[in-house]
Amino acid sequence: MIHIAMVEDDLELADVLTQYLKKYNIEVTNYEEPFLALSSLKINKYELIILDLTLPGMDGLDVCKAIVKDFDIPIIISSARSDITDKVTALQLGADDYLPKPYDPRELEVRIKTILRRFNHSTLDKKDQNKLLFNLNIDKKEITKNGKFIKFTAAEYEVLSLMLKREGFVISREDIFENSDLLHSDYENSGSLAVIINRIRHKIEENPKKPKFLQTIRGMGYKFTNE
């Protein structure tokens, strides 16, 4: 059983997600009050946190900052806020993913297990762990393949680390630009993103012309598969 904490003051939504995730062997403990959640983390062990941003008494971004500072635990932001600034800030603070409401609970379940696989939690099936070829070390800003360090430029690291965080999901070009401190509209206009993708493929693929890991999804963007 995977044990996660949720900080969500919408009790109806929390109950729906709790019941759904339980079917996939994920046990959820919900906290309506952010201060209670932070206190609980000092006593209870959770493998992941689902965090809303609009909370009573304390803004979710401040909660995120406090969790990252004091605990080594992955965070998925689950928020109805549409401001891109909130999304960028949350990811810069150390959140591992940002899921805008409303969303299909199935997507949340997949993202939870994807993130946990990356963090190598013992609760995951060993077969899933053995499939993990690429590993992202956020603190060292390093990416390894089969345990071997690969040297990337800053821009290449930004793009590939985002791909690893969103493994299995299609990421649009726009989403890449929005989540990058280095890339900007000039890259889009000049086609430099395609150049960066091509350079990454030459470093991680056996055959860059027929990529297995970093795939182009025509008309939609890119998708990374870590197996």
C-alpha positions as CSV (number, residue, x, y, z in Angstrom):
1,M,0.0,0.0,0.0
2,I,1.3,3.5,-0.9
3,H,0.6,6.1,1.8
4,I,0.2,9.7,0.7
5,A,-1.0,12.9,2.3
6,M,-3.4,15.4,0.7
7,V,-3.8,19.0,1.8
8,E,-7.2,20.0,0.3
9,D,-10.0,22.0,1.9
10,D,-12.6,20.9,-0.7
11,L,-13.8,17.9,1.3
12,E,-16.0,16.6,-1.4
13,L,-13.1,16.5,-3.9
14,A,-10.8,15.0,-1.3
15,D,-13.3,12.2,-0.7
16,V,-13.7,11.5,-4.4
17,L,-10.0,11.3,-4.9
18,T,-9.5,9.2,-1.7
19,Q,-12.0,6.6,-2.8
20,Y,-10.7,6.5,-6.3
21,L,-7.0,6.1,-5.4
22,K,-7.8,3.4,-2.8
23,K,-8.8,1.1,-5.8
24,Y,-5.2,1.5,-7.0
25,N,-3.5,0.6,-3.7
26,I,-3.0,4.2,-2.7
27,E,-4.1,5.3,0.8
28,V,-4.8,9.0,1.2
29,T,-4.9,10.9,4.5
30,N,-6.4,14.4,3.9
31,Y,-5.8,17.5,5.9
32,E,-8.1,20.5,5.5
33,E,-5.8,22.8,7.5
34,P,-2.3,23.3,6.2
35,F,-0.8,23.8,9.7
36,L,-2.2,20.5,10.8
37,A,-0.6,18.9,7.7
38,L,2.8,20.3,8.4
39,S,2.6,19.1,12.0
40,S,1.6,15.7,10.9
41,L,4.6,15.4,8.6
42,K,6.8,15.5,11.6
43,I,5.2,12.4,13.1
44,N,3.8,10.4,10.1
45,K,5.7,9.0,7.1
46,Y,4.1,9.7,3.7
47,E,5.6,8.9,0.3
48,L,4.1,11.9,-1.6
49,I,1.9,15.0,-1.0
50,I,-0.9,16.3,-3.1
51,L,-1.1,20.0,-2.3
52,D,-3.9,22.6,-3.1
53,L,-2.8,26.2,-3.4
54,T,-5.9,28.0,-2.1
55,L,-6.0,27.0,1.6
56,P,-7.4,28.5,4.8
57,G,-4.8,30.4,6.9
58,M,-1.8,29.8,4.7
59,D,-1.1,30.1,1.0
60,G,-0.3,26.8,-0.7
61,L,3.0,28.2,-2.1
62,D,4.1,28.9,1.4
63,V,3.2,25.4,2.4
64,C,5.1,24.0,-0.5
65,K,8.2,26.1,0.5
66,A,7.9,24.8,4.1
67,I,7.7,21.1,3.0
68,V,10.6,21.4,0.6
69,K,12.7,23.1,3.3
70,D,12.1,20.5,6.1
71,F,11.1,17.2,4.3
72,D,12.4,15.1,1.5
73,I,9.1,14.2,-0.1
74,P,7.7,14.7,-3.6
75,I,4.9,17.1,-4.1
76,I,2.1,17.3,-6.7
77,I,0.3,20.7,-6.9
78,S,-3.4,20.2,-7.5
79,S,-4.9,23.7,-8.1
80,A,-7.7,25.5,-9.8
81,R,-5.4,28.6,-10.1
82,S,-4.9,29.5,-13.7
83,D,-2.1,32.1,-13.3
84,I,1.0,30.7,-15.0
85,T,3.1,32.6,-12.3
86,D,1.7,30.2,-9.6
87,K,2.7,27.2,-11.7
88,V,6.2,28.4,-12.4
89,T,6.7,29.5,-8.8
90,A,5.5,26.2,-7.4
91,L,7.9,24.2,-9.7
92,Q,10.8,26.6,-8.9
93,L,10.2,26.1,-5.2
94,G,10.6,22.4,-5.6
95,A,7.2,20.9,-6.5
96,D,7.6,17.9,-8.7
97,D,4.4,18.3,-10.8
98,Y,1.5,20.7,-11.3
99,L,-1.9,19.4,-12.1
100,P,-4.5,22.0,-12.9
101,K,-8.1,21.4,-11.8
102,P,-10.4,19.9,-13.1
103,Y,-8.6,16.7,-14.0
104,D,-9.4,13.0,-14.5
105,P,-8.5,11.1,-11.2
106,R,-6.8,8.5,-13.5
107,E,-4.2,11.1,-14.6
108,L,-3.5,11.8,-10.9
109,E,-3.0,8.1,-10.2
110,V,-0.6,7.7,-13.1
111,R,1.4,10.8,-12.1
112,I,1.7,9.6,-8.5
113,K,3.2,6.3,-9.6
114,T,5.4,7.9,-12.2
115,I,6.9,10.3,-9.6
116,L,7.3,7.6,-7.0
117,R,9.1,5.4,-9.5
118,R,11.5,8.2,-10.0
119,F,12.1,8.6,-6.3
120,N,12.8,4.8,-6.1
121,H,10.3,4.2,-3.3
122,S,10.4,0.6,-1.9
123,T,6.6,0.3,-2.1
124,L,6.8,0.2,-5.9
125,D,7.0,-3.1,-7.8
126,K,10.6,-4.1,-8.4
127,K,9.8,-4.8,-12.1
128,D,8.9,-1.1,-12.5
129,Q,12.1,0.0,-10.8
130,N,14.2,-2.2,-13.1
131,K,12.7,-0.4,-16.1
132,L,14.2,2.9,-14.8
133,L,17.0,3.7,-17.3
134,F,17.2,7.5,-16.7
135,N,17.5,9.1,-13.2
136,L,17.1,12.8,-12.4
137,N,19.0,14.2,-9.4
138,I,17.5,17.6,-8.9
139,D,19.9,18.7,-6.1
140,K,23.0,18.0,-8.3
141,K,21.2,19.0,-11.5
142,E,22.4,15.7,-13.0
143,I,20.8,13.1,-15.3
144,T,22.2,9.6,-15.6
145,K,21.4,6.7,-17.9
146,N,21.9,3.2,-16.4
147,G,23.9,4.9,-13.7
148,K,26.3,6.7,-16.0
149,F,26.5,10.5,-16.0
150,I,25.7,12.3,-19.2
151,K,26.9,15.9,-19.7
152,F,24.2,18.3,-20.9
153,T,24.2,22.0,-21.5
154,A,22.0,24.1,-19.2
155,A,19.3,24.3,-21.9
156,E,19.4,20.6,-22.6
157,Y,19.2,19.8,-18.9
158,E,16.2,22.1,-18.5
159,V,14.3,20.4,-21.4
160,L,15.2,16.8,-20.5
161,S,14.5,17.2,-16.7
162,L,11.0,18.5,-17.5
163,M,10.5,15.5,-19.8
164,L,11.6,13.2,-17.0
165,K,9.2,14.9,-14.5
166,R,6.3,14.5,-17.0
167,E,7.3,11.0,-18.1
168,G,4.6,9.3,-20.3
169,F,2.7,12.6,-21.0
170,V,2.8,14.8,-24.1
171,I,4.4,18.1,-23.4
172,S,3.6,21.0,-25.8
173,R,6.3,23.4,-27.1
174,E,4.4,26.2,-25.3
175,D,4.6,24.2,-22.0
176,I,8.3,23.8,-22.4
177,F,8.8,27.6,-22.8
178,E,6.5,28.4,-19.9
179,N,8.5,26.1,-17.6
180,S,12.0,27.2,-18.7
181,D,14.2,29.9,-17.2
182,L,16.5,29.8,-20.2
183,L,14.3,29.4,-23.2
184,H,12.1,32.2,-24.5
185,S,10.2,33.2,-27.6
186,D,13.4,33.8,-29.7
187,Y,14.0,30.0,-29.4
188,E,10.5,29.3,-30.7
189,N,10.9,31.7,-33.6
190,S,14.4,30.4,-34.6
191,G,13.6,26.7,-34.2
192,S,16.3,26.3,-31.6
193,L,14.1,24.0,-29.5
194,A,14.2,21.5,-32.2
195,V,18.0,21.8,-32.3
196,I,18.1,21.2,-28.5
197,I,15.9,18.2,-28.8
198,N,18.1,16.8,-31.6
199,R,21.2,17.3,-29.4
200,I,19.6,15.5,-26.5
201,R,18.7,12.6,-28.8
202,H,22.3,12.3,-29.9
203,K,23.3,11.9,-26.3
204,I,20.6,9.4,-25.1
205,E,19.4,7.5,-28.1
206,E,21.1,4.6,-29.9
207,N,19.6,5.8,-33.1
208,P,18.7,9.5,-32.9
209,K,16.8,9.3,-36.2
210,K,14.5,6.7,-34.7
211,P,14.2,7.9,-31.1
212,K,13.0,5.3,-28.6
213,F,12.9,7.6,-25.5
214,L,12.3,11.2,-26.6
215,Q,9.5,11.0,-29.2
216,T,7.9,13.7,-31.3
217,I,4.1,13.6,-31.2
218,R,3.1,15.3,-34.5
219,G,1.0,18.4,-33.9
220,M,1.1,18.1,-30.1
221,G,4.7,18.2,-28.8
222,Y,7.1,15.7,-27.3
223,K,6.8,12.7,-25.0
224,F,9.5,10.9,-23.0
225,T,9.3,7.2,-22.2
226,N,11.7,5.9,-19.5
227,E,11.8,2.2,-20.4
